[in-house]
Amino acid sequence: MPEIIYILINEAMPGYVKVGRTATSIEQRMKELDNTSMPLPFECYHAAIVENSALVEKRIHAAYKDRRVRKRREFFQVDPEQIRNALLLAQINDVTPREDVVEEPEDIRALNKARNKRGNFNFELVNIPIGSTLTFSKDDAVSCTVIDNKKVEFEGTAMSLSKSALAVVHRLGYTWKALAGPDYWQFEGETLTARRLRLEEEANENQ
């Protein structure tokens, strides 16, 4: 059986990442986690087959122990892209689901509603000036340019972060109907979601 390390995010818990492992399929594990205690389904940010999932998981958990929410829980307050970059060092195959893993049609409607709501982003609030170049986390050869406080120019067309990110992931084979663009666009090596959370945390510390 393949050994898989997964990185999950959840629109109900922005800023938190679940890092775990499974010997079954990532889809089965996500369905197991989608229980009555969770208001929204998990989304798989990245999943990889590795040679020794127990060791890889242990090392990732150790590397980000200062960001762990609770000792006996697999949740971390960290940018999922940082975890993905670490996981790529051990990856044999990328097994990230290209479709949303949900049980019922109403689940995907609720998920997309939450994604669209969080996808609204204000560049001024995170100190990113007009004219800045953003790169895509799953392919840093793809870029866009900030043209006003809420939109970017992607391949000659003005659009939102989420719409432009969706266009990119569709080319990569994903069939997602919506996503939160700030999770996938980066500025100076940091996703926009991570930048917003970091700046908010720094502001709270300085109060």
C-alpha angles and dihedrals in degrees: 000000000000118000111225133192113199136194113205131186130188129205088218090060108040113189095026127103130194115213117189145133138240138186091206126062121302089235092057092048092051091051090050090054093049097087136140092278091066120073093200135026120260120254122217109234091180139343128187139184109233135178099242111020095179092056095042092049091048092052094047091049090049093048091055099033091123088060095048113120097208129003096237096040127081095225124117132183096226142110107276089218090065090055091046092053090053092047092052088069090067099031120124097172134004108235099170107148112251091207132054111265107226138142103215137027089243089060093062091046091054091045094050091047090055092046093051092048094051092041090073104103137181115208093195092062091059097041098247110147126219110268094038119138120233124197129208117250096219093046117017090193087074116081144166136193129238108239103171140353094291109015141066134201110241118182092338097313129103112231144141124279091250096049092049092046090050090054090054097048091048088059088051090057102262119136098201114146094207141004140172104262095205089066091063108032117080135203119197091348095309127102114242091242091054091047092052092048092047094050091047090050092049091049091052091050091053095052 
